[in-house]
Amino acid sequence: MMEQEAIYLPPFYHSECGTAKRLLALMDASDNGKHPKFDLKAIEKETGIEYDEVQIAAIRQAVDSKVMVLTGGPGTGKTTTTQGIIAALKTAGLQILLAAPTGRAAKRMSEATGMEAKTIHRLLEFNPADGYKRNDENPLEGDALIVDECSMIDIILMNNLMKAIPLGMRLVFVGDIDQLPSVGAGNVLRDIIDSQKIPVIRLTRIFRQAQSSRIVMSAHAINRGVFPDLSNGKDTDFFFIKNDDAEQVATNIVQLVKNRLPKAYNMPTNKIQVLTPMQRGVVGASNLNIVLQEAINPSKVGLNRGGYSFRQGDRVMQIRNNYDKNVFNGDLGYIQAVDMEERTLMVDFDGTLVEYEVSELDELTLAYATTIHKSQGSEYPIVVMPVLMNHYVMLQRNLIYTGITRAKKICVLIGSTKALAYAIHNMTVLKRNTKLKERLNPLLAVAKEDKVIPLQKAGYEIGKEPPLGMVAEEKTPYGDPK
């Protein structure tokens, strides 16, 4: 068989190798004598939930395995199964840590379990000056770690997480592999599952209460490549409004958010989130934020920065991690006060007030509308989502699936059936060039071994495309790869 070669930037190469090595070491390590007994009656009493046979198998797997994956789509019982896993490990007296990639995902996990869940960065005690304080020399303390929304974790973050997990700790990955992959490099959760090396429980049965939700049923149909039922109707929670004209769609979105949906569902506008495939264009997040702000919050009192006016009452999103203020990329808040004299404003992030000077406002963006990528790990009572051929470069099955599954109560798609059909059948972007699954399971490898050669010998120049066919390693501007 012909040897298949690959080129990596050093940080990604070392992260992939490190993640695989540590996962395999965890699988082989003992559990420090803390092997829980499986007691279904005690678990069901603790949670108040009656589990089906697949959920029971998942809980039993978590009890018996050092590492496992729990995956499934909406309505298949991932949350209740996770509660069962926690109950099983708790009754055995194990100390459990909970984590998720984003602040909003961690908050949802806390609400679902009644336990503290931290972002992975907080769990690893990260700060920009010192990096990750929790690592192989200062590992996490506890007996089990459950990580939610794992489809969002990139290979660099996963490697740093794996370094901090002591060999005696149990590890449970929870996530939906059909959502968008991580923004950063890698396809970590899918590769772990595809490696066939780590036990995986897939929840596929849609529970009866979820079967009555057209949001859930439409998401599963789209995931199978099937066009969903767009018949609308009085009692449905999933609607499709046909309109091919982008300008009209933008106007309709404003009407839906300002008047029609709040009136129909007795819901304030701040419970309605517009999600869109792109940042640019008439129905992109930037323009929709401006027109929605004008319609919902037309006050002239505000601080201007980066083409936006930030006004009291505006919904805003933090768009980069700020460890000094303790707010992170993707956190949603509301501007509580604007001080025009001091040129500062106060943002309420879930009860925590954070002050911004006008020079710091490039860390914020209006969030009446946001991209589907930015919505990952979040849920909203009502979602409105434009689907037009204007966005064809971004239209793909997992993007639409991710957007629809953000809606808890009502989902309204507005646009063209052609664009929806195009998205459902477009899976071209799912391919990512990784070798994590082969590193976890060499039997899957086409290649024998990576050739690691200096960058210059590979003819590689920074800023230019490298030649195909080699893994490159050299001291580069990217810093220490370890």
N, C-alpha and C positions, 0 to 999 in steps of 0.2 A: 504494500500500500504506500502511496506517495506521501512523503512527509509534508504536513501543512504548517507553514510558518506564520507568524503574526508580529506586528509592531505594536509596542506599548509605549506610552510615556511612563517613566519609572514609578511615579506614585500609584498609578493604576495597576501596574504589574505586581508591585510589592503588596498592595492591598488585596489583590485577588489571591495571590499565593498565601498571604497571611490568614485571610478569612478561611480558605479551604483547610489549611493546616490545623487551625485552631478548632474548627468544627469537627474534624475527624478526631482530634485529640479529646474533645469533649465527649464524643460518642463512645470512645474507648475507655474513658476514665470511670472510676468507681463513684458512687454517690455518697461517699463518706458515711456509709452505714445508715443513711436516712432514707429507707425505702418504704414509702407509704403503703398501707393496706387499702385495697379497693372495697369500699362499703357503700353500695348504691343507695340503700335506705337512708343512711346518715347524710349523704350528699343531697338527696331529694328533700329531706327534712330541712336541711340548712338553707337550700335555695328556694324551696316551695315550688319547684318545677318538676314535672314528670318528663323524663328524657326518652327519646326514641332510641332504637338499637344503634344507629350510627353515632349519635351523640354520646351514648354510653361507651361505644368503642373509642371515641375521641378522648373521653375522660380516662378510660383505662389505659390508653396509649400514653397519656401524659404522666400517669402514675408509674408505668413500666419503663418509659424511655428517658434517656438523658436529654435528647433533643428531639423535637417533633414539630410538624407544621399542621396548622388547622386553617383550611381555606374553604371559601364558599361565597356565593353571591348574596344579594339582599333577600331577606325573608327566610333564609335557610337555618337560622338559629346560631350564628357565630357568637353573638353576645351571650345568650343563655348557656351555650356550651362552655364558653370561657368562665362564666360564673360557676359552673359545675367543676371545672378544672381547679379553680381557686379553692372551692369548698373541699375538694378531695385532698389537696395539698395542705390546706389549713388544718383539717381534722387530724392529719398526721403530725401536726406541730411544726410544719416547715415555715420559715420566714420567707415571704413572697414579695418580690419587687415588681412593679408595673411600670411600663414605659411605652412611649409612642414618639414618632418623629417630630410632630408639631405640637404647639401649645393647645390648639383647638382639639386635636385628636386625643391628647392626654386628658383634657377636661372632660371630653365625652366618655373616656374610659373610666375616669373617676366617678362620674355620675352613674354609669352603668354598674359599677362594682361596689361603690361605697367605700373604696380605698383610695389612698393617694397614688396617683400616676404622674410620673415626671416625663418631661421631654428627654430624649436620649442625651442631648447636650447637658441638661441639668443633672441627670443621673450620673454622667461621667465627669461632672464638676468642671465643665469647660469654661475657660476664659481666654480672650485673644492673646493676652500677654504670655500665659504659661501653657496654653494648649489644654489637653485632657489630663486632669489630675488623677483620674482613675485609669489605671493601665495595668500592664503585666506586673509591675513592681508594687502597685497599690490597688489591688483588685477590689471589686464590689463585695459587700458583705451581705450574705443572705443565702438561702437554700435553693430558690427558684426565681427565674426571671421570665415574665410573660410580656412580649412585645407586640403591640397592635399596629395595624396599618403598615405592615412590613413591605408592601409593594412600593412604598415611597422611599425606602432606604437605599441609598447609593452605595457603591463598593467601598468608597473611602470611609464613610461613616460606619458601615458594617464592620470594617477591619478594626476601627478604633473601639467599637463596642465589644468585639470578640476578644481583643487584648485584655479587657477589664473583667472578663468573666472567668472566675476561678474554675479549675477543672472539676471540683466537686458539685458545682451548681447545675441545676436542671434548667433547660431553655425551651420555651414554647414560642414559636412564631405564629402570629395570627394575621391573616390578610386576604385580600381578594385579588388574585393574579390577573383578573380580566380588566382591572382598572388601569389607568395610565401608569407606565413605569416611572421610576424616579427621574427627577429633573437632572440630577448628576449622572455620572457614568455608571454603567452596569445594568443588569437585569436580575438582581440578587435573589429575590423570592422565587421567581420562575426557574432560575438556574438550580437553586437548592431542590426544588420539587422535581425538576427534570433529571437531576443526577441519580435518582432512584436509590440514593444512599441513606436518606433520612426518612423516617416514617412520616407519612402524609395521610391525614384524614380529610376527605373532601365532603363537605355538606352539600347535597344536591336537592334534597327534598324541600319543596317550598311549603311552609306550614299553612294550615287551613286559613288562619286569619290573614296571612299575607297573600293568599290566592285571590282574595277579594279586591286587592289593590292592583289597579292597572299600571301604576308606577312600577311595582315589582314585576308583574307579568310582562310588561313592555321591555323592561331592562333585560330580562332573561331571554325574551324573543330576539332582541337586537344582538345579544351575546351569541346566540346560535346562528346569526346571519339571516334571521327571519324578519320581514317587515311587520311592525307592530300594528295593532288595531287602532285606527285613527277615527273611530266613529263618534267620539265625544259622547255627549249625553249628560243628563242632569245629575246622575249619582256617581259619575266617574271621578277619579282623582288625577287623570291624565288627559290633557287636551292638546289638540294640534290645530293651530289657526293658519290657514293657507294664505300666503301673501309673498309674491316674488320680488316686490319692490323694496329695496333697502331703506329708502327714505320713509316710506309708509310704515315699514316694520318698526323703525325707530320711534315714530309717532305713536304707533299702537302700543309699544312697550311702555311709553310714558303714561298712556291712558290706563293700561292694565295695572301698573304699579300705583299710580296716584288715586284712581277712582274705582275701576271695575272689581279688582280683586279684594281690596279692603272692604268694599260694600258687600260683595257676594259672600265673603267668609268672615266678616266681622273681625278683621285682622288689621293691626296698624301697619303702615308702610315699612316700618323697620323690621318686620318679620318676612318681608319679600326680598329675595335676592335675585338679581339678574346675573346670569352666567353666560359668557360668550366665548367662542373658540379663539378669538384674536384680540389683541390690544388695539390694532389700527382699523380704520375704515368707519363708515357711517354707523354700522352696528357693532363696532369694536368697543372695548371697555372704556377707552379714553373719551370718545365722543358721547357715549351713552351716559357716562358720569356727569358730563357737563349739562346735557339736556335734562337728565333726571334731577340734578341739583336745582336747576332753574325752576323746574315744575314743583318740586317738593319743598325746597328751602330757599326762596328767592331773596333772602335778606341781603342787604348791600354791605353789612358790617362783617369784615373778614380780612384775613392776611393773605396776600398773594405770593405764590411761589411756584415756579415750574409750570406756568400756564394754568394753574388751578387757583381758585379762591377758596380758602378754608374758613367756613362759617360756623357759628355756634349751632349745634344740632346736627351737623354733617356726620354721616357714617364714614369712617376712615379705616384704612388698613396700613399697618406697619410693613414696609417692604424690605427691610434688612434687619439682621440681628443687632440689638443694642444691649450689651450686657450691663452697661452702667445704669440704664433705665429699667432693665429687666423686662424688655418687650422684644418680641421676636417676629421674624418674617412670617406674615400670614395672620398675625393677631388683629382682630377687629375691635374697634372702639368707636366712641361717639364724642365729638367735641363738646365739652360741657361749658366752657367759657373762653372768650377771646378778649385779651387785654390790648386794646389798640395803642395805648400810650407806651406800655412796656414792650410791645411787639412780641407777645407770647400768647400761647393758648394752652388749655388744659384738656387732656383727652382721658375719658373714662374707659379703661379696659377691664370689663367684668368687675367693677367695684374698686379697681386700683387707679388712682389719679396720677397721670404722668404729664409733666410740663415740657413744652417745646418752645424754644426760641425760633424766631422767623428763619434764621439761618439753618435750622435743623429740619425744616419742613420737607426737604427732599427725601426724608425717610418715610414720609406719609404719602398716601394717594387716596383720593376719594374712592369709596367702596360701595356706592349704590349698585354698580356693576363691576364684576371682576372676571378674570379669565377662568375657564374650567380648571386649568392647571393649578391656579392659586386656591381653588376651592377644595382640593383634595384633603381628606381628613376632617372635613366640616360637614355639617348638616344644617338645613334651613327649612322652616315650616313650608314656605312657598318658593318655588324656583321658576323663573321665566327665562327661556333660552332661545335666542335666534338661531336658526339653521338655514343658511343661505349659501348659494354657490360663490358668493363674494369671498367666503372663507375656505374655498375648496382645497387650498394647500394644507389646511389643518384638519379637514374633515376625515375622521377615521372612526372605526367602530368603538375602540376603547375610550375615545374622547366623549362621544355621545353617551355611552354607557356610564361613564364616570359622572357626567353632568346630571343625567336623569336620577342616578342613585344618591345624589345630594339632597333630593326633595323628600321631606318626611310626610307632608300632608297633601300638597298639590304640586303638580308639574305642568307647566304650559310651554309647549314648543310653538314657535311662530316662524314661518318661512315657507320653503318649497319642499314638496314631496321628493323632487328630483335630488335636492341636496341631502335629504335624509337617506334616501336609497343609496346615493353615492358613498356616504359615510359608512353605512352598514356593511357595504361590500368592500370597503377599502381597509385592508389589513397590511399594506406594504410596509408601514413604519414599525411593525412589531419586531422586526429583526434587529438585534443588537449584537455587535461583535464582542463576545466574551468567551472565556474558557473556564469559568468557574465550575460548571457541571463536570467537565472533563477532569479538572483537578480533584474534585470530590470523588469521581468514579472513573479511573483511568481506562476502564473497559469501554467507555463511550468515546474515548479519544481517537480521532483520526490521525492526529500527529503523534510522533514518538516523544519528542522532547523539544522544548523551545531553545532556539539558539539565541544566546545573549551576547551581543557584540557592541563595541563602542559606537556612539552616534556618528562620529566623523567617518568611521569606516563604512557605515551604512549609507554614507552620502547624504546625511540628514542635516539640514540647516534650519535653525529656528525661524519660524514664519513661513517656511515653504513646506509643501507636501512631501512626506518621506517616501522613499521607494517601497513598494510592497514586498513582503516576504521575510521580514526579520523582526525580532524583538530588540529594541534599542535600549541601552543602558549607559548612562554617563552622568557625571555631575552637571546639572543644567540649572537654568534659572528657576526651576520648579522646586528647588530645595531638597532637603533630605527625604528620600522616598519612604523611610521607615516610619 
